Every structure is written in structure tokens, then in C-alpha cells.
Amino acid sequence: MFAVLKTGGKQYRVATGDVLRVEKLAAEAGEKVQFNDVLMIGGDSVTVGAPTIEGAAVQAEVIDQIKGEKLIHFVKRRRKHGSQRTKGHRQQLTLLRVGDILTSGAGDTGVKAAMGAGSVSAAAMGAAAPAAKSAPKSTDAPSAELSGKRPANLLDEARGGKADDLKKISGVGPKLEGLLHENGVFHFDQIAAWDSEEIAYMDDKLSFKGRIERDGWIDQAKTFAAEQE
């Protein structure tokens, strides 16, 4: 048996046991999700919805929250001496394993319908009480999706309670400085000590591939750190 479901503005043909990637869902790994927008069910006979099949659903288990392949596009500016800027993007996706395909009785499974595109719900199926949420991931643990290695000199807070003014580095504004603080970077000497593997890690962590080397953060940080000595 197979089904055609709709989620995130896209249609997918699925069968029990299939693994597929869909637009990001509000669910954590191990949780169950139910897709209520089923357009077709096939097998010994074929049922086509108008546009969806009432009472039908596809249930699946969330394997992980992942990112898609990196897509690069160029932004060109008019009347600015032909300058252009490279921007990268990795789509947020949810990896699923398809479970049961229900031809009827979708409303009796105990899964609550959620608001949003595709009418997808994420909840523990058949549980008398909500499942406990998994503990938030520690920022100290390296992500399997990040390249390079985590810098060994990241801090929980600024030394002496006073962070350096990282906005002195070219390309670092208030927002980016805040992201650096969130990831344990408060001082010029931390940045100055990064090697190529640590730079790659922070590029991915802060979502601006190549910017650290392109803007010369390391040399700038070494200069500012030396001025403080």
C-alpha cells in the first residue's frame, strides 16, 4: 500500500518503512507525527481524494532534525561599482520514517491536529500524558552536522565580567557580537588563537561560511589583543 500526502507545499508518495525528508516540523527526534492531508491511497484499489481523503492519514516517526545541501546564490547591487555578495543557505528539514497508513479513523488515534501548513501534528501517539521533552542540547557538545572542531577556549562568561568590544573587528556588528557571546566568545585573544579547524567549526556555528577568513578576523583579533597587553 502507498499514499500520496501533502506537507510544506509539496507532495510525497510514501509507503510503510520509507525514509523521507520534509520541510521542518515542530517535533523532536522520537516523536510521532501524523499527516492528515492525504491525496491518494493505492494498493489493491486506488482511492483519490477531493482534494483529500476524509479520515485518512499517514503516521511517521521523527528520526532527526537536519539541514539540506548548501545552496549558494549571488546578490548583485546596482550603482555600487558592480559589487556582489555571495550568500549561502541550508534548508531546515525533518527526517522521517513512515509508519502506518490509515484509510480511516485518523481522528481516533489520539494525535492532535496542529495549526499550520499541511495540518501536521506532532505528539506522542496514544499516550495518557504528554511525553517529557528531551533536555536541551548543550552548546558544549559538538554537532554532528558541524565541520571542523570546537574551539577549546570557549567560555561560559567573560573573564572578569567584562567582554572585549568585538565590534571593532571588521564585519562584526551588534547582532553578530551577540551570537559570538552566545557561543562562548567574549575576547579578542580567543579568536586570535583559532586554527583552521576551529575556524571551520565557528563558520558553521554562526552560519557565515568563509567570513572569518575573508574579513581577516584572526589578524585583526591578534592586533586588538596585543593593544590590550
GROMACS elastic network, one bead per residue, 0.5 to 0.9 nm:
[ bonds ]
;  ai    aj funct       b0    kb
    1    14     6  0.88384   500
    1    15     6  0.62994   500
    1    16     6  0.77329   500
    1    41     6  0.72990   500
    1    42     6  0.56495   500
    1    44     6  0.77165   500
    1   101     6  0.79083   500
    2    13     6  0.68837   500
    2    14     6  0.55841   500
    2    16     6  0.74622   500
    2    40     6  0.82823   500
    2    41     6  0.58279   500
    2    42     6  0.52166   500
    2    43     6  0.64179   500
    2   101     6  0.76313   500
    3    12     6  0.80844   500
    3    13     6  0.56926   500
    3    14     6  0.54519   500
    3    15     6  0.64528   500
    3    38     6  0.69375   500
    3    39     6  0.74958   500
    3    40     6  0.54768   500
    3    42     6  0.61268   500
    3    43     6  0.88512   500
    3    57     6  0.88578   500
    3    58     6  0.76519   500
    3   101     6  0.71863   500
    4    11     6  0.65637   500
    4    12     6  0.54342   500
    4    14     6  0.62868   500
    4    15     6  0.89434   500
    4    37     6  0.87387   500
    4    38     6  0.58640   500
    4    39     6  0.54382   500
    4    40     6  0.50209   500
    4    41     6  0.64838   500
    4    42     6  0.85570   500
    5    10     6  0.83459   500
    5    11     6  0.55769   500
    5    12     6  0.54325   500
    5    13     6  0.66349   500
    5    14     6  0.76848   500
    5    35     6  0.70232   500
    5    36     6  0.78690   500
    5    37     6  0.57567   500
    5    39     6  0.56701   500
    5    40     6  0.72859   500
    5    41     6  0.89854   500
    5    52     6  0.88161   500
    5    57     6  0.82776   500
    5    58     6  0.74849   500
    5   118     6  0.88526   500
    6     9     6  0.66182   500
    6    10     6  0.55788   500
    6    12     6  0.64067   500
    6    35     6  0.76488   500
    6    36     6  0.84043   500
    6    37     6  0.55613   500
    6    38     6  0.64223   500
    6    39     6  0.71832   500
    6   118     6  0.60711   500
    7    10     6  0.55250   500
    7    11     6  0.65294   500
    7    12     6  0.81018   500
    7    22     6  0.73356   500
    7    23     6  0.74153   500
    7    35     6  0.74968   500
    7    37     6  0.74592   500
    7   117     6  0.65452   500
    7   119     6  0.77222   500
    7   120     6  0.74261   500
    8    11     6  0.83330   500
    8    22     6  0.71873   500
    8    23     6  0.54987   500
    8    24     6  0.81823   500
    8    25     6  0.89470   500
    8   117     6  0.57722   500
    8   118     6  0.59654   500
    9    23     6  0.87245   500
    9   117     6  0.72545   500
    9   118     6  0.72319   500
   10    22     6  0.83941   500
   10    23     6  0.86976   500
   11    39     6  0.86329   500
   12    20     6  0.86450   500
   12    22     6  0.88402   500
   13    40     6  0.88799   500
   14    17     6  0.85261   500
   14    18     6  0.62908   500
   14    19     6  0.85325   500
   14    20     6  0.82784   500
   14    58     6  0.88180   500
   14    98     6  0.72771   500
   15    18     6  0.56804   500
   15    98     6  0.67466   500
   15    99     6  0.80551   500
   15   100     6  0.85604   500
   15   101     6  0.77120   500
   16    19     6  0.89419   500
   16    60     6  0.87689   500
   16    97     6  0.80351   500
   16    98     6  0.51843   500
   16    99     6  0.51089   500
   16   100     6  0.61951   500
   16   101     6  0.70715   500
   17    60     6  0.89692   500
   17    97     6  0.59937   500
   17    98     6  0.51332   500
   17    99     6  0.60755   500
   17   100     6  0.87872   500
   18    96     6  0.81270   500
   18    97     6  0.56673   500
   18    98     6  0.52802   500
   18    99     6  0.81146   500
   19    63     6  0.89072   500
   19    95     6  0.70708   500
   19    96     6  0.54918   500
   19    98     6  0.62975   500
   20    94     6  0.82876   500
   20    95     6  0.58742   500
   20    96     6  0.54322   500
   20    97     6  0.66354   500
   20    98     6  0.78674   500
   21    24     6  0.86233   500
   21    66     6  0.87425   500
   21    68     6  0.89267   500
   21    93     6  0.62159   500
   21    94     6  0.55602   500
   21    96     6  0.62646   500
   22    25     6  0.79021   500
   22    92     6  0.89246   500
   22    93     6  0.56317   500
   22    94     6  0.54317   500
   22    95     6  0.67277   500
   22    96     6  0.77601   500
   23    91     6  0.80780   500
   23    92     6  0.67414   500
   23    94     6  0.61755   500
   24    27     6  0.85165   500
   24    65     6  0.73335   500
   24    66     6  0.84578   500
   24    91     6  0.84855   500
   24    92     6  0.55420   500
   24    95     6  0.85837   500
   25    28     6  0.85314   500
   25    33     6  0.87458   500
   25    65     6  0.84402   500
   25    93     6  0.76228   500
   25    94     6  0.61962   500
   25   120     6  0.78950   500
   25   121     6  0.85891   500
   25   122     6  0.79107   500
   26    94     6  0.89686   500
   26   121     6  0.82665   500
   26   122     6  0.67717   500
   27    30     6  0.85594   500
   27    31     6  0.63808   500
   27    32     6  0.79446   500
   27    33     6  0.76186   500
   27    62     6  0.71730   500
   27    65     6  0.84599   500
   27    94     6  0.85217   500
   27   121     6  0.85240   500
   27   122     6  0.55642   500
   27   123     6  0.76746   500
   28    31     6  0.57204   500
   28    32     6  0.87375   500
   28    62     6  0.66279   500
   28    63     6  0.82014   500
   28    64     6  0.70917   500
   28    65     6  0.73454   500
   28   122     6  0.85115   500
   28   133     6  0.82075   500
   28   134     6  0.80383   500
   29    32     6  0.86505   500
   29    61     6  0.77942   500
   29    63     6  0.50909   500
   29    65     6  0.71059   500
   29    95     6  0.88701   500
   29   134     6  0.89500   500
   30    61     6  0.61436   500
   30    62     6  0.53453   500
   30    63     6  0.61444   500
   30    64     6  0.79415   500
   30   124     6  0.89557   500
   31    60     6  0.86167   500
   31    61     6  0.58325   500
   31    62     6  0.55757   500
   31    63     6  0.82815   500
   31   122     6  0.68375   500
   31   123     6  0.63251   500
   31   124     6  0.58970   500
   31   125     6  0.82810   500
   31   131     6  0.86737   500
   32    59     6  0.70272   500
   32    60     6  0.57437   500
   32    62     6  0.62015   500
   32   111     6  0.85683   500
   32   121     6  0.84326   500
   32   122     6  0.58799   500
   32   123     6  0.58334   500
   32   124     6  0.57266   500
   32   125     6  0.63265   500
   33    58     6  0.84103   500
   33    59     6  0.57944   500
   33    60     6  0.54351   500
   33    61     6  0.62040   500
   33    62     6  0.71821   500
   33    96     6  0.89396   500
   33   111     6  0.78491   500
   33   120     6  0.68649   500
   33   121     6  0.55001   500
   33   123     6  0.64309   500
   33   124     6  0.81107   500
   33   125     6  0.82395   500
   34    57     6  0.65229   500
   34    58     6  0.56801   500
   34    60     6  0.63957   500
   34    61     6  0.88222   500
   34   106     6  0.86344   500
   34   111     6  0.70912   500
   34   112     6  0.86635   500
   34   113     6  0.80200   500
   34   119     6  0.86495   500
   34   120     6  0.58427   500
   34   121     6  0.55379   500
   34   122     6  0.67572   500
   34   123     6  0.86031   500
   35    38     6  0.70786   500
   35    56     6  0.87647   500
   35    57     6  0.54595   500
   35    58     6  0.51183   500
   35    59     6  0.63267   500
   35    60     6  0.82522   500
   35   113     6  0.88230   500
   35   118     6  0.71673   500
   35   119     6  0.67712   500
   35   120     6  0.50398   500
   35   121     6  0.70521   500
   36    52     6  0.83877   500
   36    53     6  0.85877   500
   36    54     6  0.85330   500
   36    55     6  0.77986   500
   36    56     6  0.64704   500
   36    58     6  0.67296   500
   36    59     6  0.87817   500
   36   106     6  0.74877   500
   36   113     6  0.81216   500
   36   118     6  0.75076   500
   36   119     6  0.62995   500
   36   120     6  0.65994   500
   36   121     6  0.85042   500
   37    51     6  0.86929   500
   37    52     6  0.58261   500
   37    53     6  0.75101   500
   37    54     6  0.87509   500
   37    56     6  0.78788   500
   37    57     6  0.69084   500
   37    58     6  0.84830   500
   37   118     6  0.62180   500
   37   119     6  0.68284   500
   37   120     6  0.81212   500
   38    41     6  0.75394   500
   38    48     6  0.89197   500
   38    49     6  0.73654   500
   38    51     6  0.84586   500
   38    52     6  0.53137   500
   38    53     6  0.58202   500
   38    54     6  0.83159   500
   38    56     6  0.62874   500
   38    57     6  0.59883   500
   38    58     6  0.72960   500
   39    47     6  0.85281   500
   39    48     6  0.61660   500
   39    49     6  0.50212   500
   39    50     6  0.76028   500
   39    51     6  0.61280   500
   39    53     6  0.60604   500
   39    56     6  0.89922   500
   40    46     6  0.72749   500
   40    47     6  0.56482   500
   40    49     6  0.58410   500
   40    51     6  0.89036   500
   40    52     6  0.73540   500
   40    53     6  0.70263   500
   41    45     6  0.81892   500
   41    46     6  0.57764   500
   41    47     6  0.52147   500
   41    48     6  0.66527   500
   41    49     6  0.84996   500
   41    53     6  0.83693   500
   41    56     6  0.85677   500
   41   101     6  0.85189   500
   41   103     6  0.75354   500
   42    45     6  0.58318   500
   42    47     6  0.63598   500
   42    48     6  0.85025   500
   43    46     6  0.61969   500
   47    53     6  0.78165   500
   48    51     6  0.77734   500
   48    52     6  0.74770   500
   48    53     6  0.68693   500
   49    54     6  0.76519   500
   50    53     6  0.67253   500
   50    54     6  0.88858   500
   52    56     6  0.82682   500
   53    56     6  0.56006   500
   53    57     6  0.83569   500
   53   103     6  0.81699   500
   53   104     6  0.86955   500
   54    57     6  0.86545   500
   54   103     6  0.86005   500
   54   104     6  0.73828   500
   54   105     6  0.89847   500
   54   106     6  0.86163   500
   55   102     6  0.78953   500
   55   103     6  0.66877   500
   55   105     6  0.52896   500
   55   106     6  0.50363   500
   55   107     6  0.67270   500
   56   101     6  0.76948   500
   56   102     6  0.52468   500
   56   105     6  0.68416   500
   56   106     6  0.56472   500
   56   107     6  0.87752   500
   57   100     6  0.83647   500
   57   101     6  0.61290   500
   57   102     6  0.50893   500
   57   103     6  0.67346   500
   57   104     6  0.74355   500
   57   105     6  0.83548   500
   57   106     6  0.56439   500
   57   107     6  0.89034   500
   58    98     6  0.74579   500
   58    99     6  0.72895   500
   58   100     6  0.60693   500
   58   102     6  0.60766   500
   58   103     6  0.87243   500
   58   106     6  0.85766   500
   59    97     6  0.88853   500
   59    98     6  0.62941   500
   59    99     6  0.53462   500
   59   100     6  0.52973   500
   59   101     6  0.63822   500
   59   102     6  0.78439   500
   60    96     6  0.62401   500
   60    97     6  0.54677   500
   60   100     6  0.71153   500
   60   101     6  0.89942   500
   61    95     6  0.86946   500
   61    96     6  0.56225   500
   61    97     6  0.53258   500
   61    98     6  0.65378   500
   61    99     6  0.69618   500
   62    65     6  0.79251   500
   62    94     6  0.70775   500
   62    95     6  0.61087   500
   62    97     6  0.65912   500
   62    98     6  0.89301   500
   63    94     6  0.76837   500
   63    95     6  0.53992   500
   63    96     6  0.53120   500
   63    97     6  0.67220   500
   64    93     6  0.87335   500
   64    94     6  0.61141   500
   64    95     6  0.52844   500
   64    96     6  0.73305   500
   65    92     6  0.74583   500
   65    93     6  0.60223   500
   65    95     6  0.61342   500
   66    91     6  0.84944   500
   66    92     6  0.61725   500
   66    93     6  0.52169   500
   66    94     6  0.58934   500
   66    95     6  0.67833   500
   66   145     6  0.79976   500
   67    70     6  0.83580   500
   67    90     6  0.57112   500
   67    91     6  0.54702   500
   67    93     6  0.54737   500
   67    94     6  0.81125   500
   67   145     6  0.80909   500
   68    71     6  0.86141   500
   68    89     6  0.87876   500
   68    90     6  0.52854   500
   68    91     6  0.50371   500
   68    92     6  0.64723   500
   68    93     6  0.64963   500
   69    89     6  0.82990   500
   69    90     6  0.58561   500
   69    91     6  0.73921   500
   70    88     6  0.64639   500
   70    89     6  0.55614   500
   70    91     6  0.77606   500
   71    87     6  0.83977   500
   71    88     6  0.56359   500
   71    89     6  0.51739   500
   71    90     6  0.63147   500
   71    91     6  0.85239   500
   72    86     6  0.69455   500
   72    87     6  0.58317   500
   72    89     6  0.64911   500
   73    85     6  0.85688   500
   73    86     6  0.60385   500
   73    87     6  0.55498   500
   73    88     6  0.65117   500
   73    89     6  0.83285   500
   74    84     6  0.67196   500
   74    85     6  0.56835   500
   74    87     6  0.61125   500
   74    88     6  0.87426   500
   75    83     6  0.88246   500
   75    84     6  0.56095   500
   75    85     6  0.51469   500
   75    86     6  0.63636   500
   75    87     6  0.73203   500
   76    82     6  0.70888   500
   76    83     6  0.63213   500
   76    85     6  0.64151   500
   76    86     6  0.88261   500
   77    80     6  0.59466   500
   77    81     6  0.81247   500
   77    82     6  0.63494   500
   77    83     6  0.59956   500
   77    84     6  0.60907   500
   77    85     6  0.83783   500
   78    81     6  0.75068   500
   78    82     6  0.65057   500
   78    83     6  0.80153   500
   79    82     6  0.68483   500
   79    83     6  0.87445   500
   80    83     6  0.59619   500
   80    84     6  0.89197   500
   87   208     6  0.82645   500
   87   209     6  0.88684   500
   88   207     6  0.83876   500
   88   208     6  0.75928   500
   88   209     6  0.75502   500
   89   207     6  0.85844   500
   98   101     6  0.82769   500
  102   105     6  0.70838   500
  102   106     6  0.65574   500
  103   106     6  0.78441   500
  104   107     6  0.83686   500
  105   108     6  0.54480   500
  105   109     6  0.72532   500
  106   109     6  0.58581   500
  106   110     6  0.86443   500
  106   111     6  0.83655   500
  107   110     6  0.70958   500
  107   111     6  0.74667   500
  107   112     6  0.82628   500
  107   113     6  0.87344   500
  108   111     6  0.77894   500
  109   112     6  0.85541   500
  109   125     6  0.68676   500
  109   126     6  0.65551   500
  110   123     6  0.86959   500
  110   124     6  0.84476   500
  110   125     6  0.59451   500
  110   126     6  0.53043   500
  110   127     6  0.77932   500
  111   121     6  0.68237   500
  111   122     6  0.73555   500
  111   123     6  0.60781   500
  111   124     6  0.72167   500
  111   125     6  0.56323   500
  111   126     6  0.72624   500
  112   120     6  0.88920   500
  112   121     6  0.59029   500
  112   122     6  0.74579   500
  112   123     6  0.69740   500
  112   125     6  0.89776   500
  113   119     6  0.63507   500
  113   120     6  0.62631   500
  113   122     6  0.79097   500
  114   119     6  0.57953   500
  114   120     6  0.55887   500
  114   122     6  0.72823   500
  115   118     6  0.84657   500
  115   119     6  0.58439   500
  115   120     6  0.73059   500
  115   121     6  0.77517   500
  116   119     6  0.55802   500
  116   120     6  0.71208   500
  116   121     6  0.89993   500
  117   120     6  0.72112   500
  122   125     6  0.87027   500
  123   126     6  0.89605   500
  123   127     6  0.87021   500
  123   130     6  0.75465   500
  123   131     6  0.79179   500
  124   127     6  0.57690   500
  124   129     6  0.85269   500
  124   130     6  0.66014   500
  124   131     6  0.61095   500
  125   128     6  0.89563   500
  126   129     6  0.88604   500
  127   130     6  0.65775   500
  127   131     6  0.73763   500
  128   131     6  0.89093   500
  129   132     6  0.88444   500
  130   133     6  0.86241   500
  131   134     6  0.89826   500
  132   135     6  0.89034   500
  133   136     6  0.85339   500
  134   137     6  0.85471   500
  135   138     6  0.86222   500
  137   140     6  0.84552   500
  137   141     6  0.75045   500
  138   141     6  0.56578   500
  138   142     6  0.87046   500
  139   142     6  0.73949   500
  139   143     6  0.87955   500
  139   182     6  0.88673   500
  139   183     6  0.71252   500
  139   184     6  0.88224   500
  140   150     6  0.84079   500
  140   154     6  0.87179   500
  140   183     6  0.88093   500
  141   150     6  0.84433   500
  142   145     6  0.85146   500
  142   146     6  0.72062   500
  142   149     6  0.76467   500
  142   150     6  0.64013   500
  142   201     6  0.89493   500
  143   146     6  0.53954   500
  143   147     6  0.85731   500
  143   205     6  0.89814   500
  144   147     6  0.80093   500
  145   204     6  0.86256   500
  146   149     6  0.79621   500
  146   150     6  0.89392   500
  146   200     6  0.82721   500
  146   201     6  0.59950   500
  146   202     6  0.86144   500
  146   203     6  0.89405   500
  146   204     6  0.59091   500
  146   205     6  0.69766   500
  147   150     6  0.89631   500
  147   197     6  0.77935   500
  147   198     6  0.88206   500
  147   200     6  0.60135   500
  147   201     6  0.52552   500
  147   202     6  0.87313   500
  147   203     6  0.86593   500
  147   204     6  0.68579   500
  147   205     6  0.89903   500
  148   196     6  0.78115   500
  148   198     6  0.58071   500
  148   199     6  0.73959   500
  148   200     6  0.50561   500
  148   202     6  0.83143   500
  148   204     6  0.88017   500
  149   152     6  0.87548   500
  149   197     6  0.54622   500
  149   198     6  0.51711   500
  149   199     6  0.82908   500
  149   200     6  0.74602   500
  149   201     6  0.54286   500
  149   202     6  0.85347   500
  150   153     6  0.88239   500
  150   154     6  0.84202   500
  150   197     6  0.80429   500
  150   198     6  0.57384   500
  150   199     6  0.88018   500
  150   201     6  0.59194   500
  150   202     6  0.75339   500
  151   154     6  0.61622   500
  151   190     6  0.86814   500
  151   193     6  0.88899   500
  151   194     6  0.67998   500
  151   195     6  0.85010   500
  151   197     6  0.84302   500
  151   198     6  0.52059   500
  151   199     6  0.82297   500
  151   201     6  0.77901   500
  151   202     6  0.80874   500
  152   155     6  0.89153   500
  152   194     6  0.89248   500
  152   198     6  0.85895   500
  153   184     6  0.83846   500
  153   185     6  0.83298   500
  153   190     6  0.61862   500
  153   191     6  0.89295   500
  153   193     6  0.83445   500
  153   194     6  0.86931   500
  154   157     6  0.89102   500
  154   183     6  0.73928   500
  154   185     6  0.57969   500
  154   186     6  0.83793   500
  154   190     6  0.73057   500
  155   158     6  0.69050   500
  155   159     6  0.83170   500
  155   181     6  0.88534   500
  155   183     6  0.81807   500
  155   185     6  0.64758   500
  155   186     6  0.75895   500
  156   181     6  0.88570   500
  156   182     6  0.87913   500
  156   183     6  0.85028   500
  156   184     6  0.56777   500
  156   185     6  0.86194   500
  157   160     6  0.86612   500
  157   161     6  0.69972   500
  157   162     6  0.87546   500
  157   163     6  0.83655   500
  157   181     6  0.80178   500
  157   184     6  0.68158   500
  157   185     6  0.83757   500
  157   186     6  0.74089   500
  158   161     6  0.50332   500
  158   162     6  0.55644   500
  158   163     6  0.50913   500
  158   164     6  0.83352   500
  158   181     6  0.84708   500
  158   184     6  0.82441   500
  158   185     6  0.80261   500
  158   186     6  0.55020   500
  158   187     6  0.74361   500
  159   162     6  0.61871   500
  159   163     6  0.69587   500
  159   186     6  0.80400   500
  159   187     6  0.83204   500
  160   163     6  0.81208   500
  162   186     6  0.83445   500
  163   166     6  0.81443   500
  163   181     6  0.87198   500
  163   185     6  0.87969   500
  163   186     6  0.50239   500
  163   187     6  0.60069   500
  164   167     6  0.86729   500
  164   186     6  0.60501   500
  164   187     6  0.50371   500
  164   188     6  0.66753   500
  165   168     6  0.61032   500
  165   169     6  0.84849   500
  165   177     6  0.84118   500
  165   186     6  0.82539   500
  165   187     6  0.78526   500
  165   188     6  0.83959   500
  166   169     6  0.58257   500
  166   172     6  0.68565   500
  166   173     6  0.82254   500
  166   174     6  0.87691   500
  166   177     6  0.61743   500
  166   180     6  0.87171   500
  166   186     6  0.74057   500
  166   187     6  0.71330   500
  166   188     6  0.69492   500
  166   221     6  0.85384   500
  167   170     6  0.72431   500
  167   171     6  0.77544   500
  167   173     6  0.53762   500
  167   174     6  0.67343   500
  167   176     6  0.83777   500
  167   177     6  0.64744   500
  168   171     6  0.85809   500
  168   172     6  0.72117   500
  168   173     6  0.85567   500
  168   220     6  0.86076   500
  168   221     6  0.89033   500
  168   224     6  0.83138   500
  169   172     6  0.56866   500
  169   173     6  0.85695   500
  169   215     6  0.85595   500
  169   216     6  0.86375   500
  169   217     6  0.64809   500
  169   220     6  0.62577   500
  169   221     6  0.70226   500
  169   224     6  0.86087   500
  170   173     6  0.83997   500
  170   215     6  0.65442   500
  170   216     6  0.80131   500
  170   217     6  0.73850   500
  170   220     6  0.80015   500
  171   176     6  0.85651   500
  171   211     6  0.85099   500
  171   215     6  0.68788   500
  171   217     6  0.87574   500
  172   175     6  0.78849   500
  172   176     6  0.56106   500
  172   177     6  0.61954   500
  173   176     6  0.53659   500
  173   177     6  0.59888   500
  173   178     6  0.85832   500
  174   177     6  0.50473   500
  174   178     6  0.61835   500
  174   179     6  0.87805   500
  175   178     6  0.51212   500
  175   179     6  0.64511   500
  175   180     6  0.88161   500
  176   180     6  0.62512   500
  176   181     6  0.86591   500
  176   206     6  0.83061   500
  177   180     6  0.50621   500
  177   181     6  0.62977   500
  177   182     6  0.86996   500
  177   185     6  0.86476   500
  177   186     6  0.85057   500
  178   181     6  0.50632   500
  178   182     6  0.62379   500
  178   183     6  0.87256   500
  179   183     6  0.63325   500
  179   184     6  0.88234   500
  179   185     6  0.85973   500
  179   206     6  0.70831   500
  180   183     6  0.51240   500
  180   184     6  0.63676   500
  180   185     6  0.50352   500
  180   186     6  0.70359   500
  180   206     6  0.77535   500
  181   184     6  0.51374   500
  181   185     6  0.50092   500
  181   186     6  0.56654   500
  182   185     6  0.74286   500
  183   186     6  0.89579   500
  183   202     6  0.88357   500
  183   205     6  0.81848   500
  183   206     6  0.85092   500
  185   188     6  0.84096   500
  185   190     6  0.67268   500
  185   191     6  0.75539   500
  186   189     6  0.89306   500
  186   190     6  0.74969   500
  186   191     6  0.88576   500
  187   190     6  0.55259   500
  187   191     6  0.71093   500
  187   221     6  0.85627   500
  187   225     6  0.80799   500
  188   191     6  0.53879   500
  188   192     6  0.61615   500
  188   193     6  0.87998   500
  188   218     6  0.87095   500
  188   220     6  0.84605   500
  188   222     6  0.68765   500
  188   223     6  0.86567   500
  188   224     6  0.65305   500
  188   225     6  0.53488   500
  189   193     6  0.62104   500
  189   221     6  0.65209   500
  189   222     6  0.65873   500
  189   224     6  0.83308   500
  189   225     6  0.55179   500
  189   226     6  0.85650   500
  190   193     6  0.54796   500
  190   194     6  0.69876   500
  190   221     6  0.83118   500
  191   194     6  0.55658   500
  191   199     6  0.87559   500
  191   217     6  0.73590   500
  191   218     6  0.60775   500
  191   221     6  0.61371   500
  191   222     6  0.79724   500
  192   195     6  0.86219   500
  192   217     6  0.77013   500
  192   219     6  0.69234   500
  192   220     6  0.79310   500
  192   221     6  0.51145   500
  192   222     6  0.50310   500
  192   223     6  0.86982   500
  192   225     6  0.78378   500
  193   218     6  0.76582   500
  193   221     6  0.89093   500
  193   222     6  0.82543   500
  194   197     6  0.78653   500
  194   198     6  0.54855   500
  194   199     6  0.61047   500
  194   218     6  0.74555   500
  195   198     6  0.53188   500
  195   199     6  0.61172   500
  195   200     6  0.87337   500
  196   199     6  0.50216   500
  196   200     6  0.62487   500
  196   201     6  0.87396   500
  197   200     6  0.51601   500
  197   201     6  0.63862   500
  197   202     6  0.88573   500
  198   201     6  0.50248   500
  198   202     6  0.62748   500
  198   203     6  0.85332   500
  199   202     6  0.52123   500
  199   203     6  0.60347   500
  199   204     6  0.87327   500
  199   210     6  0.86114   500
  199   212     6  0.70107   500
  199   213     6  0.79716   500
  200   203     6  0.50488   500
  200   204     6  0.64521   500
  200   205     6  0.86055   500
  200   209     6  0.76467   500
  200   210     6  0.78742   500
  200   212     6  0.88365   500
  201   204     6  0.53914   500
  201   205     6  0.60757   500
  201   206     6  0.86566   500
  202   206     6  0.58759   500
  202   207     6  0.80556   500
  202   208     6  0.86119   500
  202   209     6  0.86135   500
  202   212     6  0.85016   500
  203   206     6  0.54759   500
  203   207     6  0.58001   500
  203   208     6  0.53717   500
  203   210     6  0.64430   500
  203   211     6  0.71430   500
  203   212     6  0.69922   500
  204   208     6  0.66062   500
  204   209     6  0.61554   500
  205   208     6  0.81976   500
  206   209     6  0.81892   500
  208   211     6  0.57629   500
  208   212     6  0.81038   500
  209   212     6  0.78261   500
  210   213     6  0.57432   500
  210   214     6  0.59394   500
  210   215     6  0.85595   500
  211   215     6  0.58039   500
  211   216     6  0.81216   500
  211   217     6  0.83536   500
  212   215     6  0.55943   500
  212   216     6  0.60573   500
  212   217     6  0.52806   500
  212   218     6  0.74242   500
  213   217     6  0.63644   500
  213   218     6  0.74035   500
  214   217     6  0.79750   500
  215   218     6  0.87564   500
  215   220     6  0.88631   500
  216   219     6  0.57106   500
  216   220     6  0.63019   500
  216   221     6  0.86043   500
  217   220     6  0.51341   500
  217   221     6  0.58623   500
  217   222     6  0.85041   500
  218   221     6  0.51267   500
  218   222     6  0.61872   500
  218   223     6  0.87128   500
  219   222     6  0.51369   500
  219   223     6  0.63260   500
  219   224     6  0.87977   500
  220   223     6  0.51577   500
  220   224     6  0.62894   500
  220   225     6  0.85281   500
  221   224     6  0.51675   500
  221   225     6  0.59153   500
  221   226     6  0.84604   500
  222   225     6  0.50997   500
  222   226     6  0.60956   500
  222   227     6  0.86784   500
  223   226     6  0.52063   500
  223   227     6  0.63667   500
  223   228     6  0.89741   500
  224   227     6  0.51104   500
  224   228     6  0.66094   500
  225   228     6  0.53185   500
  225   229     6  0.68343   500
  226   229     6  0.53679   500
